Structures are given as structure tokens and as C-alpha cells.
Amino acid sequence: MQTESITETVDVAIIGGGAAGLMCAIEAGKRGRTVAVIEHADQIGKKILISGGGRCNFTNLKAGPSSFLSSNPHFCKSALARYTPADFIALVDKHRIKYHEKKDGQLFCDHRAHEITRMLEKECREAGVKVFLETRVSGIRHEGSFLVQTNRGEFRSSSLVIATGGLSIPKIGATAFGYDVARQFGLKLVEPIPGLVPLVMSESFLRVFGSLSGVSLDVRITCGNRSFDDAMLFTHRGLSGPAILQISSYWKPGSSLEIDLLKKGADGITRTPEERRYLSTLLGVLHPKKFAQCFCDHAFENKPVAQYSEREWNEILRVLRTWRVEPVTTEGFSKAEVTLGGVDTKELSSKTMEALNVPGLYFIGEVVDVTGHLGGFNFQWAWSSGYAAGQYA
């Protein structure tokens, strides 16, 4: 990595040394372009290193347009089609990195996430890319070419790529920098909000269920016309777990969630005229006993199942299938895995990721209003959008 004082003139300056920025740098370098990656942190790919519990969920075999949210759901199609999960897997295989599918197409490194950052570093070196760490941008000017001023000197380039990510996980350096650059050059934004984020519940909810912090259930959760089947986790402030993180990207303040506690069917709590077990005992066959007891004591008159009338039993099944909860808010950007919103896709070419009204200026990765589901989709967008821009920058 470069540490000397900087006065650089290059073809392509890329601000942001994460997944999207590095992929763009590699592809531009392969085309013979001189490339500088400007990274404010002391190492590249910090989000890569912490992802997937330190094993990096680097893509998803099922990545496709339906797994992404955007004000323009068609925008991501071009980039995703031109650089697919199979393309990134081929790169991983080239570097002999061992990986496995965890579930639902999610691919993780067998060992540690730094294997992915090392791979990207090596590809950058081979493509002639220079990476400048601990280099903070203080200003950008556009005078025919782009002039990037930093704490360690200046970069001049004909193309400028913004790959600085969103507002999620500020503890690893996330800032609004990319949005500020977009505004500077007159590009519109879709309001950035936290995505894939735990939800905060009301005091009344927590009085009943707060004691369940750490308890996990397998549920189907629905908001509007979107549903996800996965684990839901009770926390001391509300709800989390994969199912909640997924649905949080669709939830709006004031709306409710519907939770199906019987997604595998009601067979586990089928009653007979002789059934003497309490409802909480039957529900405890499907879910942790601590939850079953708490839920039944709160929602029903918890008594032996045979004592319920047919009407009461049908009402119990209805409630178990359609438990409605209303979150108060989210845990915010500090706990969000991604940022929803960002640079409006109407301002960009879906083929090149270039700003339509500012030739030579590109936006890629999380800073753009394209956000994937949980499970490797956001990394695939980083690879795909970075690849797309790297063919033209």
C-alpha cells in the first residue's frame, strides 16, 4: 500500500476501498487505466472483514433483481446480469479460497474473511492499482478533470468513482460523504434510512415479552405483501434475528407486522377430546417453552386443550397464525447492516453507473439506491456495480 506524500495524476480516482471500490479498481486496471483507490481507514474492506461473523457471506447463488429494493426495481438488472454470482465464485476459485453454502444460496468462506480482502489486494496489485490508506478527502473540484484534495496531497483524474457506502455501521467509519458529493454535483437522493435493522418495541410489549431476551423462534413474518421464513429473536429492546432484519427493510413507522407462529402447520398442537395438556405445553412442542408459557399466559386463558370450545380453539389458531405487533422504531444506523435509499438511480446510467449529467462521475455500491436482502445480496451488488463502472471509468 502507498504511504508516501501524494501528488497523483491518474485516469481513475476511486474514493472508497470497500467491496465495490476495489472491484471497480481491478476492472479499470485490467483495461490499462491508471487507478488510485483513496481510503480513509487504515485498511481496506472493513465491512468485508466483519461480515458473516468474520467469514464473509460474499454472495448468494440466488441473487437476482427480485432480491433488491430500489425506487426503480429495474435499475439493478443490467449490472447483475453482466457480473453474476458465478463470476465472483470463479474469482474465489482462482485464488483457491474454500467456501460453503450455509443455507438458501448463502456462500461463506470456510476460514476467515481476510481471504477475500487478500484476494482483492492481489488482484489490485496485478492490475497496477495503487491503494492509499489513511487518506481523508477534504474537497473535490471539477475543472475539466476532477481534483481531489486530501490530508496527504492531491489527486487529479479524468474519472471519479464514489464508492463510500452508506450510513450503516458508523463505528467502522461510515459517513454521509457520498451523499454530500452527490449533492455537490446536483444529483438527487432518495432519503437514506436504516435497512436490515433490529426493531424497537413499545414499553407495553416489553413488559410482557422483555424477559424473553435471547429467545429465538422459527416464524413466518409478513409486512404488506412481503413475507420471510426465518428465525426471530427477542431482545431487551424489541425484536431482531434474520426474519426481523429482512422485514425491517419493508416496514414503515406506524405499520404493523404479522407473525405466523404455526408456519409449519398446526399439526404440532392438534387436540383430541382426551387431550389434557395445557395449551402452553402444546405450543412448547413448536417453540421454546419459555416463550410458549409467556405467550399463552398473555394471549389466552391457558388451560387444558380439551376444555376449549370449537369456537375458542379456532380463535386460538387464528391468533397463533396472525399475531400482530407494531414496532415503535428501528435501532438506527448504529445497528443497521445496510442503508436503504441513496443516490437516485434516475441520475445514473444502469449500464455504466455514470452520472447522466456529470460525465466522468460514477456512483457504485451501497451509496446508490439499491439495497439487497440479507444473505450475501449486498456484496453481489457491490461486485456487480463495481464491475459495471470498471468497464467504462
C-alpha positions in Angstrom: 0.0 0.0 0.0 1.1 3.6 -0.7 2.3 5.7 2.2 4.4 8.4 0.6 3.3 12.0 0.1 0.8 12.2 -2.7 0.6 14.3 -5.9 -1.0 11.9 -8.4 -2.5 12.3 -11.8 -4.4 9.1 -12.8 -7.1 8.1 -15.2 -9.4 6.9 -12.4 -9.7 8.0 -8.8 -11.9 5.8 -6.6 -12.9 7.1 -3.2 -13.7 4.1 -1.0 -11.7 0.9 -0.6 -14.6 -1.5 0.1 -16.0 -4.2 -2.0 -17.4 -2.0 -4.8 -14.5 0.3 -5.0 -11.9 -2.5 -5.2 -13.8 -4.4 -7.8 -14.1 -1.3 -9.9 -10.4 -0.6 -9.5 -9.4 -4.1 -10.6 -11.6 -3.9 -13.7 -10.4 -0.5 -14.7 -6.8 -1.5 -14.1 -7.3 -4.5 -16.3 -8.2 -2.1 -19.1 -4.9 -0.4 -18.8 -6.2 2.6 -16.9 -4.1 4.1 -14.1 -6.1 3.8 -10.9 -5.8 5.2 -7.4 -8.0 4.0 -4.6 -8.4 6.6 -1.8 -9.4 5.0 1.6 -9.8 7.0 4.8 -9.4 3.9 7.1 -6.1 2.1 8.0 -7.1 -1.0 6.0 -9.3 -1.9 3.0 -12.6 -3.8 3.2 -13.5 -3.2 6.9 -17.1 -4.2 6.2 -15.9 -7.4 4.4 -13.9 -8.3 7.4 -16.8 -8.1 9.9 -19.4 -9.6 7.7 -20.8 -13.1 8.2 -19.5 -13.4 11.7 -15.9 -12.9 10.3 -16.3 -15.4 7.5 -17.8 -13.1 4.9 -21.1 -14.0 3.2 -19.6 -12.9 -0.1 -22.5 -13.7 -2.4 -25.7 -15.6 -2.8 -26.4 -18.2 -5.5 -30.0 -16.9 -5.9 -29.0 -13.2 -6.4 -31.5 -11.6 -8.8 -33.4 -8.4 -9.2 -36.3 -9.6 -7.0 -33.9 -9.7 -4.0 -33.2 -5.9 -4.2 -35.1 -2.8 -3.1 -34.9 0.4 -5.1 -37.2 3.2 -6.2 -36.5 1.8 -9.7 -36.6 -2.0 -9.3 -35.3 -2.4 -12.9 -32.1 -0.4 -12.4 -30.0 -3.3 -10.9 -30.9 -5.7 -13.7 -28.1 -4.7 -16.2 -25.2 -4.9 -13.7 -26.4 -8.1 -12.1 -26.7 -9.8 -15.4 -23.2 -8.8 -16.5 -21.4 -9.9 -13.4 -23.2 -12.8 -11.7 -22.5 -14.8 -8.5 -20.9 -17.4 -10.8 -18.4 -14.8 -12.0 -17.4 -13.9 -8.4 -17.2 -17.6 -7.5 -14.8 -18.1 -10.4 -12.6 -15.4 -8.9 -12.7 -17.1 -5.5 -11.9 -20.4 -7.0 -9.0 -18.9 -8.9 -7.5 -17.9 -5.6 -8.3 -21.4 -4.1 -10.4 -20.0 -1.3 -12.5 -22.7 0.3 -16.2 -21.9 0.9 -19.5 -23.5 1.7 -23.2 -22.8 1.2 -24.8 -22.2 4.6 -28.5 -22.1 3.5 -30.7 -20.6 0.8 -27.7 -19.9 -1.5 -25.6 -18.0 1.1 -21.9 -18.6 0.4 -19.3 -18.2 3.2 -15.6 -18.6 3.4 -14.6 -21.8 5.2 -12.0 -19.9 7.2 -11.7 -16.1 7.6 -13.0 -13.1 5.7 -9.5 -11.7 5.3 -9.1 -14.3 2.5 -11.4 -12.1 0.4 -9.5 -8.9 1.2 -6.2 -10.6 0.4 -7.6 -11.8 -2.9 -8.8 -8.3 -3.8 -5.4 -6.8 -2.8 -3.6 -9.3 -5.0 -5.9 -8.6 -7.9 -5.3 -4.8 -7.4 -1.5 -5.3 -7.5 -1.7 -7.4 -10.6 -3.9 -4.7 -12.3 -1.4 -2.0 -11.3 -3.8 -0.3 -8.9 -2.4 2.0 -6.2 -4.2 2.0 -2.8 -3.8 4.9 -0.5 -4.8 4.3 3.1 -5.5 6.8 5.9 -6.2 9.4 3.2 -9.1 11.6 4.0 -10.8 13.7 1.4 -11.2 17.4 2.2 -12.6 18.7 -1.0 -13.4 17.9 -4.7 -13.3 20.3 -7.6 -14.3 19.7 -11.2 -12.2 21.8 -13.7 -12.3 19.8 -16.9 -10.8 16.9 -14.8 -11.5 16.1 -11.2 -9.3 17.4 -8.4 -9.5 15.5 -5.1 -7.9 17.3 -2.2 -6.8 15.1 0.8 -4.8 15.4 4.0 -1.8 13.9 2.1 -1.9 15.7 -1.2 -3.9 15.9 -4.4 -5.2 13.5 -7.0 -6.2 14.6 -10.5 -8.3 12.3 -12.7 -10.5 12.2 -15.7 -12.9 9.8 -14.0 -14.0 9.9 -10.3 -15.8 7.0 -8.7 -17.7 7.3 -5.4 -17.7 4.0 -3.5 -18.0 5.2 0.0 -21.0 3.2 1.1 -24.0 4.3 3.2 -24.6 5.4 6.8 -24.8 1.9 8.4 -22.2 0.8 11.0 -20.6 4.2 11.8 -18.2 2.5 14.2 -16.2 1.3 11.2 -16.2 4.7 9.6 -19.5 5.1 7.7 -20.3 8.7 6.8 -22.6 10.7 4.6 -19.6 11.6 2.3 -21.0 10.0 -0.8 -24.3 11.8 -0.4 -22.5 15.1 0.1 -20.7 14.6 -3.2 -23.9 13.8 -5.0 -25.5 17.0 -3.7 -22.4 19.0 -4.7 -22.8 17.9 -8.3 -26.6 18.4 -8.3 -27.7 14.8 -8.1 -30.9 13.9 -6.2 -31.1 11.5 -3.3 -33.7 9.0 -2.1 -33.7 9.6 1.7 -31.3 7.2 3.3 -32.8 5.2 6.2 -31.6 2.1 8.1 -32.1 -1.3 6.5 -31.7 -4.8 7.8 -32.0 -3.5 11.3 -33.5 -4.6 14.6 -36.8 -3.2 15.6 -37.6 -1.4 18.9 -40.9 -2.4 20.6 -43.2 -0.5 22.9 -42.9 -0.4 26.7 -46.2 -2.4 26.9 -44.8 -5.1 24.6 -41.5 -5.3 26.6 -43.4 -5.6 29.9 -44.8 -8.8 28.6 -42.0 -10.2 26.5 -38.9 -8.4 27.7 -38.0 -11.3 29.9 -37.6 -13.4 26.7 -34.4 -11.6 25.6 -32.2 -14.1 23.9 -35.1 -16.5 23.0 -35.3 -17.4 19.3 -38.4 -18.6 17.3 -38.8 -20.0 13.8 -41.6 -18.0 12.2 -43.0 -16.5 9.1 -43.2 -12.7 9.2 -45.2 -10.5 6.9 -45.4 -6.8 6.2 -47.6 -5.7 3.3 -47.1 -8.3 0.5 -43.6 -9.4 1.6 -43.0 -12.5 3.8 -39.9 -14.1 5.2 -39.5 -17.5 6.9 -36.6 -17.5 9.3 -35.6 -17.0 13.0 -36.9 -14.2 15.1 -35.0 -13.1 18.2 -36.3 -11.3 21.3 -34.0 -8.6 22.6 -34.1 -6.4 25.7 -35.4 -3.5 23.4 -37.6 -5.4 20.9 -37.1 -7.9 18.1 -34.2 -9.0 15.9 -32.9 -12.1 14.1 -32.9 -12.8 10.4 -36.6 -12.7 9.9 -36.9 -9.3 11.5 -33.8 -7.9 9.7 -35.3 -8.9 6.4 -38.8 -7.5 7.0 -37.3 -4.2 8.5 -36.4 -3.1 5.0 -40.1 -3.1 4.2 -41.5 -1.8 7.5 -42.7 1.8 7.8 -43.3 3.7 11.1 -47.0 3.2 12.1 -47.4 -0.1 10.3 -47.7 -3.5 11.9 -46.1 -6.9 11.3 -47.9 -10.2 11.2 -46.2 -13.2 12.7 -47.2 -16.7 11.9 -46.2 -19.0 14.8 -47.6 -22.0 13.0 -45.8 -21.7 9.7 -45.2 -25.4 9.6 -48.9 -26.1 10.1 -50.9 -26.8 13.2 -50.1 -30.5 13.5 -47.9 -29.9 16.5 -50.8 -28.6 18.5 -53.6 -30.8 17.2 -56.1 -31.5 20.0 -58.2 -34.5 20.7 -61.2 -34.8 23.1 -59.0 -36.6 25.6 -56.1 -34.0 25.4 -55.4 -32.9 28.9 -52.2 -31.0 28.3 -52.3 -27.2 28.6 -52.1 -25.0 25.5 -48.7 -23.7 26.6 -47.4 -27.3 26.7 -48.6 -28.0 23.2 -47.2 -24.7 21.8 -43.9 -25.7 23.6 -43.6 -28.5 21.1 -43.1 -26.0 18.3 -41.3 -23.2 20.1 -39.1 -22.7 23.2 -41.1 -23.5 26.4 -40.3 -20.1 27.9 -41.9 -18.3 25.0 -44.9 -20.7 24.9 -45.7 -20.2 28.6 -45.3 -16.4 28.3 -47.4 -16.1 25.1 -50.2 -18.3 26.3 -50.5 -16.7 29.7 -50.7 -13.3 27.9 -52.9 -14.0 24.9 -55.3 -16.7 26.2 -56.8 -18.3 29.2 -54.2 -21.0 29.4 -55.9 -24.3 30.3 -56.1 -27.9 29.2 -56.7 -28.0 25.5 -59.8 -30.2 25.7 -61.6 -27.6 27.7 -61.7 -25.1 24.8 -64.9 -24.9 22.7 -64.6 -25.3 19.0 -65.1 -21.5 18.5 -62.4 -20.8 21.1 -60.0 -23.3 19.5 -60.4 -21.8 16.1 -59.8 -18.3 17.5 -56.6 -19.6 19.2 -55.3 -21.0 15.9 -56.1 -17.7 14.2 -54.2 -15.7 16.7 -51.2 -18.1 16.5 -51.2 -17.7 12.7 -51.7 -13.9 12.7 -50.0 -12.4 15.8 -49.8 -8.7 15.1 -47.2 -6.5 16.6 -46.5 -2.8 16.0 -42.8 -1.7 16.3 -42.1 1.8 17.5 -38.9 2.5 15.5 -35.7 0.8 14.4 -32.4 0.6 16.2 -31.0 3.1 13.7 -27.8 3.2 11.6 -25.6 2.1 14.5 -27.2 -1.4 14.3 -28.3 -1.4 10.7 -26.4 -3.7 8.3 -27.2 -1.6 5.2 -28.6 1.7 4.1 -31.8 1.9 2.2 -32.0 4.8 -0.3 -29.1 6.9 -1.5 -28.2 8.4 -4.9 -31.3 8.3 -7.0 -31.0 5.8 -9.8 -32.7 8.3 -12.2 -29.5 10.2 -12.0 -27.3 7.3 -13.2 -26.8 5.1 -16.2 -27.7 1.5 -15.3 -25.1 0.3 -17.8 -22.1 2.3 -16.7 -23.1 3.7 -13.2 -22.1 7.1 -14.6 -24.0 10.3 -13.6 -26.1 11.3 -16.6 -25.4 15.0 -16.2 -21.8 14.8 -15.0 -19.6 12.9 -17.4 -16.8 11.0 -15.7 -18.5 10.9 -12.3 -19.7 7.4 -11.1 -21.5 6.1 -8.0 -21.4 2.4 -7.1 -22.3 0.0 -4.2 -24.3 0.9 -1.2 -24.2 4.7 -1.8 -26.7 4.1 -4.7 -30.4 3.5 -4.1 -30.2 -0.3 -4.5 -30.3 -2.5 -1.4 -30.3 -6.2 -1.2 -31.9 -8.7 1.2 -29.9 -10.3 4.0 -27.6 -13.2 2.9 -24.8 -12.0 0.5 -27.0 -10.0 -1.8 -25.5 -6.6 -1.0 -22.0 -7.9 -1.6 -23.2 -9.2 -5.0 -24.5 -5.7 -5.8 -21.1 -4.3 -4.8 -19.2 -6.7 -7.1 -21.7 -6.2 -10.0 -21.9 -2.4 -9.8 -18.2 -2.1 -9.3 -17.6 -4.3 -12.4 -20.0 -2.3 -14.5 -18.3 1.0 -13.7 -14.9 -0.6 -14.1 -15.6 -1.3 -17.8 -16.2 2.5 -18.5 -14.4 4.6 -15.9 
